[in-house]
Amino acid sequence: MATFSSKTFNSALYQSFRPGYNNNFFKMVYNYHAKHNGHFDTAVDVGTGTGQVAVVLAEKFKQVHGVDASATMLSNAIQKSNVAYHVAKGEDLGVIETSSVDVLTVAQAMHWFHHPTFFSEVKRVLKPRGTFAAVGYSFVIFEDHPRATRRIYELGDQPDQLGALWDNGRLILDNLYKSIDVPLQNVERHYFPSSIKSQFHTQSADAVAAAAATAEALPPVMSGKVTMKHFRNYIKTWSSYKNYCEKYPSRPDIVDLTIDAILKEENLKEEDEVNITWPTVVILGENDA
């Protein structure tokens, strides 16, 4: 997570171009919580970044706390009257009172944490039978352009591109958190699309593209339609891209080279819209009574 905490990380770009989470994710969390007789008073979003999840939670909960280790990210956080932001690590939630939280979320951040310490804090701050909800997503899929999916996978995975420049923890994410033990009750793991559950680093780029093309039509948690210009800027929010630019400042922009190749290969223009989906895992769990 060191890259996102850097003072030179472009958190404004992150806020503008990182994908959000659609209503299906929040419905899953709220329905799970309601089934366990949960209240909707206080929520905490850990690794909140610029507050994309926190501000949606604020529509349902009376008070929301967004916690992130990076003051740089929080400097561009979305403001809302019932959202308070705090600079703190996921492994040290001292800013949150014990047994005070109804729902704790962590979106696209759990892979950065030391998990035994993190879950000790989760169990401390959640109320009895409070809900834990994590979501993580891997390399994006172009629904109608499998060759483009293959190029993005290669960009993010191959060591001669960006594969060797991710911060520690990325492999845990690409495995869709299957290696993380969640020490809570009634744990559920949901994968979207359901055909993509395995660790991407054990598959060839062709296999990933083929799986995407034949994936079941399940309700997506993370999908949308964006212009190729928007997509180009999204890829530039990757931590590996920032690390690449710092390590190789004189080299051509590797993201621009990849996107330009996709545009040419797929006969697309910057303003053309494409349908994209992120392979996603949602983990739900209940604190001890």
Secondary structure by P-SEA (a helix, b strand, c coil): cccccccccaaaaaacccccccaaaaaaaaaaaaaacccccbbbbccccccaaaaaaaacccbbbbbbccccccccccccccbbbbbcccccccccccccccbbbbcccccccaaaaaaaaaaaaccccbbbbbbbbccccccccaaaaaaaaaaaccccccccccccaaaaaaaccccccccccbbbbbbcccccccccccccaaaaaaaaaacccccccbbbbbcaaaaaaaaaacaaaaaaaaaccccccaaaaaaaaaaaaacccccbbbbbbccbbbbbbbccc
